[in-house]
Amino acid sequence: VVIGVTGASLVFREEVEHLLEKPPIDPALANGPTADLVRVAERMREAYPDRVLTSIANPAPPHHPTIRGYLRRDEQYVAVDAHPVTGELLGIAEENGFLHWLQELHFDLLTGRTGRVVNGVGGLCLFLMSVTGLVIWWPGIRNWRRSLKVDFSRQWKRWNWDLHSATGLWTFVWLGIWGVSGAYFAWPGEFRSMVNWFSPVSAAQAKPPDIQQKGKRPPPDLHVILRDAQQRSAGASLLSISFPANERSHLR
């Protein structure tokens, strides 16, 4: 119940933020050409030299009318807003305490890594219960269609059994997905290794940067990269820029 209610609530996170938070600027003042994202990123780095800029995103009105950058120090992130037209920094965005608490409850049960592991174990148990329920449900090759529905004309014990069996079958796929994905969030590295073992996805991954070339070439001009990306994606608009997390990561 806790995971279900909090997960359903987080689906509407942007709407809740819109209700609980006051935007740093009047959305009506955001009309006009959007400021250069690269120059705004440079301003954020200069203003917060003790933090690492991980990503910066263009406005997404009506809920987020500003340019927003995310800066990290250790494992703590802050969101910094900038005016969408002038690029002027507006300061660190206030973190919504209720939404942060709701997210911590959903993912970590308010107990950090321990809660994440408990969540993962619960997900595996849900998946195991779904699979074993399917085995128990199987009524044989001749009667399986009859077990897809509920006969309410029978005694309550029988239709209760039918209701349990039929509902379990019709929701089997969803329960399995929720169980496996919940466990994935607890052990993402192990899950990726397991998937790559029987279904490699390396063909879809870009080649890691050559660390040996570090410092031997001038840094690339981000404006040139963005112009090239725009030409390759005619008609598309720039959503955000994610900067490399380490020497083996890519600019996205």
DAMOPE-V251750 format. One record per residue. OMEGA is omega in whole degrees, 0 to 359 (none if undefined). NEAR is the number of other ideal C-beta (glycine too) atoms within 8 Angstrom. Layout:
omega = {OMEGA/OMEGA}
near = {NEAR/NEAR}
This chain:
omega = {181/182/182/183/181/178/178/179/182/175/182/184/183/179/179/177/181/180/188/185/174/182/182/177/174/180/180/181/183/180/180/180/182/179/180/184/181/180/177/178/178/178/180/178/180/183/182/184/180/180/179/177/183/179/177/187/175/180/175/183/7/187/181/184/184/166/184/176/178/183/186/167/190/179/181/181/170/177/180/180/175/179/186/182/184/183/179/179/182/177/182/179/178/179/180/184/182/181/178/178/180/179/178/178/183/185/190/180/178/182/176/184/179/179/178/179/178/177/179/177/177/178/178/178/178/179/180/179/179/181/180/176/178/179/180/182/190/184/183/186/184/190/189/180/181/182/177/185/183/178/183/179/180/176/187/179/181/181/173/177/179/181/179/183/183/179/178/181/184/180/185/183/181/180/179/179/180/181/182/181/176/177/179/182/179/183/184/181/180/180/179/178/180/179/180/181/182/178/184/177/184/181/182/183/178/179/180/178/178/183/182/181/182/179/182/180/176/179/181/177/184/178/179/179/181/177/179/179/180/179/179/182/183/178/179/178/182/179/183/174/175/184/182/179/179/185/181/182/183/169/182/none}
near = {4/8/10/7/8/11/9/7/10/11/6/7/9/8/8/12/11/9/6/8/8/3/9/8/11/6/9/5/7/14/5/6/4/9/13/6/12/10/9/15/12/8/11/15/9/7/8/10/6/4/9/7/13/10/10/13/12/11/11/6/8/5/9/10/11/14/16/12/14/12/13/10/7/4/4/6/8/10/10/16/12/16/12/13/11/5/12/6/11/10/7/7/10/5/7/10/6/8/12/9/9/11/9/9/11/11/9/13/10/7/7/6/6/9/12/13/9/10/15/13/10/10/17/10/9/12/13/9/9/13/9/8/10/11/7/6/10/7/7/6/4/4/8/10/5/7/12/8/7/7/8/5/3/7/5/5/6/9/12/8/8/13/9/8/10/12/8/13/11/7/8/11/6/7/13/11/8/10/15/10/9/14/14/10/11/12/8/8/6/7/10/8/8/8/9/10/7/5/6/6/8/6/5/4/6/4/4/5/10/5/7/5/8/6/4/5/5/3/4/6/6/9/7/8/10/10/8/8/9/10/7/6/7/6/3/6/4/10/5/8/13/7/9/8/5/5/7/6/7/6/8/4}
